Amino acid sequence: MSATAKDFTLIKRGDIWYARFRLPDGSRSNPKSTGETAKSRAEKWARDYLKAGDVVENENIRLKSFAENFYDWDGVYIRKKRLDNKSISQKWTETKQRLTNKYIITYFKNTPLTSLNDNQVELFRQHLSYELKLAPQTVNHVLTCLSEILKQAKKLKYIQYVPEIIKVTLDDRRPGILTPDEVQQLFFYTEWKHRISYLINLTMCFTGMRAGEAQGIQLKNIHPGYIEIDKTWDTEKLELTKTTKNKKSRVIAIAPPLQILLQELYDNNPYKTPDSFLFYSDKTEGKPIDKKVILKYLYYALEEIGITPADRKRRRIVAHSHRHFWNTFLTNNGVNKFTVQYTLSHGGDEMTEHYFHSMLDDQKPILLLQEKFFNEAK
């Protein structure tokens, strides 16, 4: 519906015409400068303004003040989200706020919300990609935060419209995997320079657990024939989470040769308490081995088997490659899909729940495959 004279009034201050717009409650907005000296052009400006979106009721809101506590767990926005979506976790909101502080607020600072437009958002998108060289997925996470912030600002009538926010194209950045022969060479025919890094990489490769899950293993989680996974190490907050990524604990069967190696590490642990980390840091007491150390000695060992840094980057071999290798290896060797999903914690809520002993029995084919690698290395 086109704007009428009832939707706005014009007043002149000096040479410039100002527009006051009718608000939903019937009152009038504060005067907004049209920047025009001719009344006809001022009227056109006012009509165009109304076509663009809602009348902004408060033009003094700055991005920093609006966004700096936007994802607070007990803030208005997240409290509503928690009512609408029960699966929202506090860690999720903390991650969102961290991205907002680090990238959005750092870039836009005290920019008025009303001044943000399509061009500014596009320049921000390019800044994330080209200047900061963030991964496409990270760029999109940041842009999602910006979109949520601006949508809420529009809902509160702090901005007229939400600028266009275009996500970047995601490359196929799935980690590459080693071949079974390369895995044999890496773990059984190569002298590693760091024992704990060797053992955690070995464990990840032959169980498929995530790096954070392996780092989070405590002495109390080691049992005869299996490892209990009930927490994960948060690399951002440098602490154990209260539960795993999918909020479920699980047991992972381990073959005798792997159990012997882990038991040696267990017995030689300098801290000895049930809460001590199995893969402990030899630099910082009370912390697990740092992921940078895990990667550093993995990359050294890869070079020893002929995978150069250039080859590694081209093939995208990283710590998470262990998980993809084990998933592929189990699947290719005919292990039951449900067992693979359970072991790697890939299944959703629809997956049938098994009892504890049933799950260990189900993993017998996995034990045989673990032993196969160790036996072939003899």
GUTOR-458996 format. One record per residue (C-alpha): residue in one letter; x, y, z. Coordinates in nm, 2 decimals, m for minus. Layout:
# GUTOR-458996
["A",[X,Y,Z]]
...
***
This chain:
# GUTOR-458996
["M",[0.00,0.00,0.00]]
["S",[0.14,0.34,m0.10]]
["A",[0.22,0.60,0.17]]
["T",[m0.03,0.88,0.22]]
["A",[0.00,1.22,0.37]]
["K",[m0.14,1.07,0.69]]
["D",[0.16,0.84,0.72]]
["F",[0.40,1.13,0.77]]
["T",[0.43,1.50,0.82]]
["L",[0.70,1.74,0.70]]
["I",[0.85,2.02,0.90]]
["K",[1.12,2.26,0.80]]
["R",[1.42,2.34,1.01]]
["G",[1.64,2.60,0.84]]
["D",[1.67,2.50,0.48]]
["I",[1.61,2.12,0.54]]
["W",[1.28,1.94,0.55]]
["Y",[1.24,1.68,0.83]]
["A",[0.98,1.39,0.83]]
["R",[0.79,1.26,1.12]]
["F",[0.63,0.92,1.07]]
["R",[0.31,0.78,1.22]]
["L",[0.39,0.49,1.46]]
["P",[0.17,0.19,1.53]]
["D",[0.03,0.35,1.85]]
["G",[m0.08,0.66,1.66]]
["S",[0.20,0.88,1.79]]
["R",[0.47,1.04,1.56]]
["S",[0.84,0.95,1.54]]
["N",[1.12,1.19,1.62]]
["P",[1.20,1.41,1.32]]
["K",[1.42,1.25,1.06]]
["S",[1.62,1.46,0.82]]
["T",[1.54,1.41,0.46]]
["G",[1.85,1.60,0.35]]
["E",[1.63,1.78,0.10]]
["T",[1.56,2.15,0.06]]
["A",[1.27,2.11,m0.18]]
["K",[0.94,1.99,m0.03]]
["S",[0.85,1.77,m0.33]]
["R",[1.18,1.59,m0.30]]
["A",[1.14,1.56,0.08]]
["E",[0.79,1.40,0.02]]
["K",[0.95,1.15,m0.22]]
["W",[1.22,1.07,0.04]]
["A",[0.96,1.00,0.30]]
["R",[0.76,0.77,0.07]]
["D",[1.07,0.58,m0.02]]
["Y",[1.16,0.55,0.34]]
["L",[0.83,0.39,0.42]]
["K",[0.87,0.15,0.12]]
["A",[1.20,0.04,0.26]]
["G",[1.06,m0.11,0.58]]
["D",[0.95,m0.02,0.93]]
["V",[0.99,0.32,1.09]]
["V",[1.29,0.31,1.32]]
["E",[1.19,0.41,1.66]]
["N",[1.54,0.45,1.81]]
["E",[1.82,0.55,1.59]]
["N",[2.08,0.57,1.86]]
["I",[2.15,0.20,1.91]]
["R",[2.51,0.10,1.83]]
["L",[2.61,m0.24,1.72]]
["K",[2.85,m0.30,2.00]]
["S",[2.61,m0.22,2.28]]
["F",[2.34,m0.43,2.11]]
["A",[2.55,m0.74,2.03]]
["E",[2.80,m0.76,2.32]]
["N",[2.56,m0.97,2.54]]
["F",[2.33,m1.09,2.27]]
["Y",[2.38,m1.46,2.33]]
["D",[2.39,m1.45,2.71]]
["W",[2.23,m1.77,2.85]]
["D",[1.99,m1.57,3.06]]
["G",[1.94,m1.29,2.81]]
["V",[1.60,m1.21,2.64]]
["Y",[1.69,m1.35,2.30]]
["I",[1.83,m1.69,2.43]]
["R",[1.57,m1.74,2.69]]
["K",[1.31,m1.73,2.41]]
["K",[1.52,m1.96,2.20]]
["R",[1.54,m2.21,2.49]]
["L",[1.16,m2.22,2.52]]
["D",[1.13,m2.28,2.14]]
["N",[1.42,m2.52,2.11]]
["K",[1.50,m2.75,2.40]]
["S",[1.83,m2.88,2.24]]
["I",[2.01,m2.54,2.27]]
["S",[2.32,m2.58,2.49]]
["Q",[2.50,m2.32,2.69]]
["K",[2.82,m2.41,2.51]]
["W",[2.65,m2.33,2.18]]
["T",[2.55,m1.99,2.30]]
["E",[2.90,m1.92,2.44]]
["T",[3.05,m2.02,2.10]]
["K",[2.81,m1.78,1.93]]
["Q",[2.90,m1.49,2.16]]
["R",[3.27,m1.56,2.12]]
["L",[3.23,m1.54,1.74]]
["T",[3.03,m1.22,1.78]]
["N",[3.29,m1.06,2.00]]
["K",[3.59,m1.17,1.80]]
["Y",[3.47,m1.08,1.45]]
["I",[3.15,m0.88,1.44]]
["I",[3.21,m0.63,1.72]]
["T",[3.58,m0.60,1.64]]
["Y",[3.50,m0.51,1.29]]
["F",[3.19,m0.29,1.32]]
["K",[3.26,m0.15,1.67]]
["N",[3.02,0.14,1.76]]
["T",[2.87,0.16,1.41]]
["P",[2.50,0.27,1.44]]
["L",[2.27,m0.02,1.35]]
["T",[2.08,0.21,1.12]]
["S",[2.39,0.27,0.91]]
["L",[2.45,m0.09,0.82]]
["N",[2.36,m0.17,0.46]]
["D",[2.42,m0.43,0.19]]
["N",[2.76,m0.29,0.09]]
["Q",[2.90,m0.28,0.44]]
["V",[2.79,m0.64,0.51]]
["E",[2.95,m0.75,0.18]]
["L",[3.28,m0.58,0.27]]
["F",[3.26,m0.76,0.61]]
["R",[3.21,m1.09,0.44]]
["Q",[3.51,m1.03,0.22]]
["H",[3.72,m0.92,0.52]]
["L",[3.65,m1.25,0.69]]
["S",[3.74,m1.45,0.38]]
["Y",[4.03,m1.26,0.23]]
["E",[4.20,m1.06,0.51]]
["L",[4.14,m1.30,0.80]]
["K",[4.15,m1.60,0.57]]
["L",[3.89,m1.79,0.78]]
["A",[3.76,m2.12,0.66]]
["P",[3.43,m2.10,0.47]]
["Q",[3.24,m2.28,0.74]]
["T",[3.37,m2.03,1.00]]
["V",[3.27,m1.74,0.78]]
["N",[2.92,m1.87,0.75]]
["H",[2.89,m1.93,1.13]]
["V",[2.99,m1.56,1.18]]
["L",[2.74,m1.44,0.91]]
["T",[2.47,m1.65,1.08]]
["C",[2.54,m1.46,1.40]]
["L",[2.52,m1.13,1.23]]
["S",[2.19,m1.23,1.06]]
["E",[2.04,m1.33,1.39]]
["I",[2.15,m1.01,1.55]]
["L",[2.01,m0.79,1.28]]
["K",[1.68,m0.98,1.25]]
["Q",[1.63,m0.92,1.62]]
["A",[1.72,m0.55,1.58]]
["K",[1.45,m0.52,1.30]]
["K",[1.20,m0.70,1.52]]
["L",[1.26,m0.43,1.79]]
["K",[1.24,m0.16,1.52]]
["Y",[1.60,m0.05,1.56]]
["I",[1.66,m0.09,1.19]]
["Q",[1.43,m0.07,0.89]]
["Y",[1.54,m0.38,0.71]]
["V",[1.80,m0.66,0.74]]
["P",[2.07,m0.61,0.48]]
["E",[2.14,m0.89,0.24]]
["I",[2.37,m1.15,0.39]]
["I",[2.51,m1.40,0.14]]
["K",[2.68,m1.71,0.27]]
["V",[3.00,m1.82,0.11]]
["T",[3.03,m2.14,m0.09]]
["L",[3.15,m2.43,0.11]]
["D",[3.44,m2.63,m0.04]]
["D",[3.44,m3.01,0.01]]
["R",[3.67,m2.98,0.31]]
["R",[3.62,m3.33,0.45]]
["P",[3.94,m3.47,0.59]]
["G",[4.13,m3.71,0.37]]
["I",[4.22,m4.06,0.50]]
["L",[4.53,m4.28,0.50]]
["T",[4.53,m4.62,0.33]]
["P",[4.55,m4.93,0.55]]
["D",[4.92,m4.98,0.43]]
["E",[5.00,m4.62,0.53]]
["V",[4.84,m4.67,0.87]]
["Q",[5.06,m4.98,0.92]]
["Q",[5.37,m4.79,0.83]]
["L",[5.27,m4.49,1.05]]
["F",[5.21,m4.68,1.37]]
["F",[5.41,m5.00,1.35]]
["Y",[5.72,m4.92,1.14]]
["T",[5.80,m4.56,1.24]]
["E",[5.98,m4.42,1.54]]
["W",[5.77,m4.14,1.69]]
["K",[5.94,m3.86,1.87]]
["H",[5.68,m3.82,2.14]]
["R",[5.53,m4.12,2.32]]
["I",[5.20,m3.97,2.44]]
["S",[5.13,m3.82,2.10]]
["Y",[5.19,m4.16,1.94]]
["L",[4.95,m4.33,2.18]]
["I",[4.67,m4.08,2.15]]
["N",[4.70,m4.08,1.77]]
["L",[4.70,m4.46,1.77]]
["T",[4.40,m4.48,2.00]]
["M",[4.20,m4.23,1.78]]
["C",[4.29,m4.43,1.47]]
["F",[4.18,m4.76,1.60]]
["T",[3.87,m4.65,1.79]]
["G",[3.74,m4.36,1.57]]
["M",[3.70,m4.13,1.87]]
["R",[3.72,m3.75,1.83]]
["A",[4.04,m3.57,1.95]]
["G",[3.85,m3.40,2.23]]
["E",[3.71,m3.73,2.35]]
["A",[4.06,m3.89,2.35]]
["Q",[4.20,m3.59,2.54]]
["G",[3.92,m3.61,2.79]]
["I",[3.98,m3.97,2.89]]
["Q",[4.06,m4.00,3.26]]
["L",[4.21,m4.29,3.44]]
["K",[3.87,m4.39,3.58]]
["N",[3.75,m4.44,3.22]]
["I",[3.99,m4.72,3.15]]
["H",[3.85,m5.07,3.21]]
["P",[3.95,m5.42,3.12]]
["G",[3.86,m5.46,2.75]]
["Y",[3.69,m5.12,2.70]]
["I",[3.71,m4.74,2.74]]
["E",[3.42,m4.53,2.87]]
["I",[3.36,m4.21,2.68]]
["D",[3.15,m3.97,2.90]]
["K",[3.31,m3.63,2.85]]
["T",[3.52,m3.43,2.60]]
["W",[3.80,m3.17,2.63]]
["D",[3.69,m2.82,2.54]]
["T",[3.99,m2.67,2.35]]
["E",[3.84,m2.32,2.38]]
["K",[3.77,m2.31,2.75]]
["L",[4.05,m2.56,2.83]]
["E",[3.82,m2.77,3.05]]
["L",[3.62,m3.09,3.05]]
["T",[3.27,m3.06,2.93]]
["K",[2.99,m3.21,3.15]]
["T",[2.90,m3.46,2.87]]
["T",[2.99,m3.57,2.52]]
["K",[2.90,m3.39,2.20]]
["N",[2.57,m3.57,2.16]]
["K",[2.51,m3.58,2.54]]
["K",[2.54,m3.96,2.56]]
["S",[2.82,m4.17,2.71]]
["R",[2.93,m4.49,2.53]]
["V",[3.18,m4.77,2.57]]
["I",[3.44,m4.85,2.31]]
["A",[3.59,m5.20,2.30]]
["I",[3.97,m5.23,2.28]]
["A",[4.17,m5.53,2.18]]
["P",[4.44,m5.67,2.41]]
["P",[4.74,m5.53,2.22]]
["L",[4.60,m5.18,2.25]]
["Q",[4.49,m5.24,2.61]]
["I",[4.85,m5.34,2.70]]
["L",[4.99,m5.01,2.55]]
["L",[4.73,m4.80,2.73]]
["Q",[4.78,m4.99,3.06]]
["E",[5.16,m4.91,3.04]]
["L",[5.07,m4.54,3.00]]
["Y",[4.81,m4.58,3.29]]
["D",[5.07,m4.74,3.52]]
["N",[5.33,m4.47,3.44]]
["N",[5.09,m4.18,3.49]]
["P",[5.27,m3.93,3.73]]
["Y",[4.94,m3.81,3.89]]
["K",[4.76,m4.14,3.96]]
["T",[4.42,m4.00,4.07]]
["P",[4.10,m4.13,3.91]]
["D",[4.04,m3.79,3.75]]
["S",[4.39,m3.77,3.60]]
["F",[4.41,m3.76,3.22]]
["L",[4.53,m4.07,3.06]]
["F",[4.70,m3.87,2.78]]
["Y",[4.84,m3.61,3.01]]
["S",[5.03,m3.30,2.93]]
["D",[5.40,m3.33,3.01]]
["K",[5.41,m2.95,3.03]]
["T",[5.11,m2.85,3.23]]
["E",[4.99,m3.04,3.53]]
["G",[4.62,m3.12,3.54]]
["K",[4.57,m3.08,3.16]]
["P",[4.57,m3.33,2.88]]
["I",[4.81,m3.33,2.59]]
["D",[4.76,m3.02,2.38]]
["K",[4.61,m3.07,2.03]]
["K",[4.90,m2.88,1.88]]
["V",[5.14,m3.14,2.02]]
["I",[4.92,m3.42,1.89]]
["L",[4.94,m3.27,1.54]]
["K",[5.30,m3.17,1.56]]
["Y",[5.43,m3.53,1.61]]
["L",[5.17,m3.68,1.38]]
["Y",[5.30,m3.45,1.10]]
["Y",[5.66,m3.55,1.18]]
["A",[5.57,m3.92,1.16]]
["L",[5.38,m3.87,0.83]]
["E",[5.70,m3.72,0.69]]
["E",[5.89,m4.03,0.80]]
["I",[5.66,m4.25,0.58]]
["G",[5.70,m4.02,0.28]]
["I",[5.40,m3.79,0.31]]
["T",[5.55,m3.45,0.27]]
["P",[5.38,m3.14,0.42]]
["A",[5.27,m3.05,0.07]]
["D",[5.12,m3.39,0.02]]
["R",[4.95,m3.38,0.36]]
["K",[4.79,m3.05,0.29]]
["R",[4.68,m3.16,m0.06]]
["R",[4.53,m3.48,0.08]]
["R",[4.39,m3.29,0.39]]
["I",[4.54,m3.53,0.64]]
["V",[4.46,m3.41,0.99]]
["A",[4.39,m3.56,1.33]]
["H",[4.02,m3.61,1.24]]
["S",[4.14,m3.82,0.94]]
["H",[4.18,m4.10,1.19]]
["R",[3.81,m4.10,1.26]]
["H",[3.73,m4.10,0.89]]
["F",[3.97,m4.38,0.83]]
["W",[3.83,m4.61,1.10]]
["N",[3.47,m4.54,0.99]]
["T",[3.56,m4.63,0.63]]
["F",[3.77,m4.93,0.73]]
["L",[3.49,m5.08,0.95]]
["T",[3.23,m5.02,0.68]]
["N",[3.44,m5.17,0.41]]
["N",[3.50,m5.48,0.63]]
["G",[3.13,m5.55,0.68]]
["V",[3.09,m5.43,1.04]]
["N",[2.72,m5.38,1.12]]
["K",[2.61,m5.02,1.04]]
["F",[2.45,m4.98,1.39]]
["T",[2.77,m5.09,1.56]]
["V",[2.98,m4.84,1.35]]
["Q",[2.73,m4.56,1.44]]
["Y",[2.74,m4.64,1.81]]
["T",[3.12,m4.68,1.83]]
["L",[3.18,m4.35,1.65]]
["S",[2.88,m4.18,1.81]]
["H",[2.73,m4.10,1.47]]
["G",[2.38,m4.22,1.54]]
["G",[2.08,m4.00,1.62]]
["D",[1.81,m4.04,1.87]]
["E",[1.62,m4.27,1.64]]
["M",[1.89,m4.53,1.68]]
["T",[1.79,m4.83,1.89]]
["E",[1.93,m4.83,2.24]]
["H",[2.13,m5.13,2.34]]
["Y",[2.23,m5.25,2.69]]
["F",[2.59,m5.21,2.80]]
["H",[2.70,m5.58,2.76]]
["S",[2.51,m5.61,2.43]]
["M",[2.72,m5.32,2.29]]
["L",[3.05,m5.48,2.39]]
["D",[2.94,m5.81,2.23]]
["D",[2.84,m5.62,1.92]]
["Q",[3.19,m5.48,1.90]]
["K",[3.36,m5.82,1.87]]
["P",[3.42,m5.78,1.49]]
["I",[3.59,m5.44,1.57]]
["L",[3.82,m5.61,1.82]]
["L",[3.92,m5.86,1.55]]
["L",[4.00,m5.58,1.31]]
["Q",[4.21,m5.40,1.57]]
["E",[4.40,m5.71,1.64]]
["K",[4.45,m5.77,1.27]]
["F",[4.66,m5.45,1.24]]
["F",[4.87,m5.53,1.55]]
["N",[4.93,m5.90,1.44]]
["E",[5.03,m5.80,1.09]]
["A",[5.29,m5.57,1.24]]
["K",[5.47,m5.86,1.42]]
***
